Amino acid sequence: MAQDRHAKYTRQPQAFTHHRITSCSLDIIRALARFRFLPTSIVVALVGGNARNVQRQLQWLWHLGYINRFGFPSTVGSSEFVYYLDNPNTLELLK
């Protein structure tokens, strides 16, 4: 079974236009609004549920521009992204 891969460092909003805001999406945005900066592992722990689903939600929220992220380079193993809010329109979703 072939899996669709998306660019890791370039946003592709056209690939995610069919996605809808879910309760998981809102939980992620609430957590980011409360704590400002969160790495992927902490977002997964705070939101709960299936870790892969939360990671997918983070990915498409980033591609659509609702949240932003940065990564620290790592020489050992892989690094994780740190997510934050920088779009005022995202906070409008919580109202």
C-alpha positions as CSV (number, residue, x, y, z in Angstrom):
1,M,0.0,0.0,0.0
2,A,1.5,3.3,-1.1
3,Q,1.5,6.1,1.3
4,D,1.2,9.8,0.3
5,R,4.2,11.8,1.4
6,H,4.2,15.5,1.8
7,A,7.0,18.0,1.9
8,K,8.5,18.3,5.4
9,Y,9.7,21.9,5.2
10,T,7.4,23.5,2.6
11,R,3.7,24.1,3.1
12,Q,1.3,22.5,0.7
13,P,-2.1,23.9,1.5
14,Q,-3.7,22.6,-1.7
15,A,-3.1,19.0,-0.6
16,F,-5.2,19.6,2.6
17,T,-8.2,21.6,1.4
18,H,-10.6,18.8,2.1
19,H,-9.7,18.6,5.8
20,R,-12.1,20.0,8.5
21,I,-11.4,21.4,11.9
22,T,-12.1,18.6,14.5
23,S,-12.2,18.5,18.2
24,C,-8.7,17.1,18.2
25,S,-7.6,20.2,16.1
26,L,-9.2,22.5,18.7
27,D,-7.6,20.7,21.6
28,I,-4.2,21.2,19.9
29,I,-4.8,24.9,19.4
30,R,-6.0,25.3,23.0
31,A,-2.8,23.6,24.3
32,L,-0.6,25.8,22.1
33,A,-2.5,28.9,23.2
34,R,-2.0,28.0,26.8
35,F,1.6,26.9,26.7
36,R,3.0,29.0,23.8
37,F,5.7,26.6,22.6
38,L,5.2,22.8,22.6
39,P,7.2,19.9,21.1
40,T,5.3,17.2,19.3
41,S,5.7,14.7,22.1
42,I,4.2,17.0,24.7
43,V,1.3,17.9,22.4
44,V,0.5,14.2,22.0
45,A,0.6,13.7,25.8
46,L,-1.7,16.8,26.5
47,V,-4.2,16.1,23.7
48,G,-4.4,12.3,24.3
49,G,-5.8,9.8,22.0
50,N,-4.0,8.0,19.2
51,A,-0.5,9.5,18.8
52,R,-0.4,9.1,15.1
53,N,-3.7,10.9,14.7
54,V,-2.5,13.8,16.7
55,Q,0.7,14.0,14.7
56,R,-1.3,14.0,11.5
57,Q,-3.5,16.8,12.8
58,L,-0.4,18.8,13.7
59,Q,0.9,18.2,10.2
60,W,-2.2,19.4,8.4
61,L,-2.7,22.4,10.7
62,W,0.8,23.5,9.8
63,H,0.3,22.9,6.1
64,L,-2.9,25.0,6.2
65,G,-1.2,27.8,8.1
66,Y,-3.1,27.6,11.4
67,I,0.0,26.9,13.4
68,N,3.7,27.3,12.9
69,R,6.7,25.1,13.8
70,F,10.5,25.0,13.9
71,G,12.9,22.2,14.5
72,F,16.3,22.0,16.1
73,P,18.9,20.1,14.1
74,S,20.1,16.9,15.8
75,T,23.2,14.9,15.1
76,V,22.0,11.9,17.1
77,G,18.7,10.4,16.1
78,S,15.8,12.5,14.8
79,S,14.6,15.8,16.2
80,E,11.0,16.8,16.7
81,F,9.2,19.9,15.7
82,V,8.3,22.6,18.3
83,Y,4.9,24.1,17.5
84,Y,3.5,27.6,18.3
85,L,0.7,30.0,17.3
86,D,1.5,33.1,15.2
87,N,-1.8,33.5,13.3
88,P,-4.5,35.6,15.0
89,N,-7.1,33.9,12.8
90,T,-6.4,30.6,14.5
91,L,-7.5,32.0,17.9
92,E,-10.8,33.0,16.3
93,L,-11.5,29.3,15.9
94,L,-11.5,28.9,19.7
95,K,-14.2,31.6,20.2
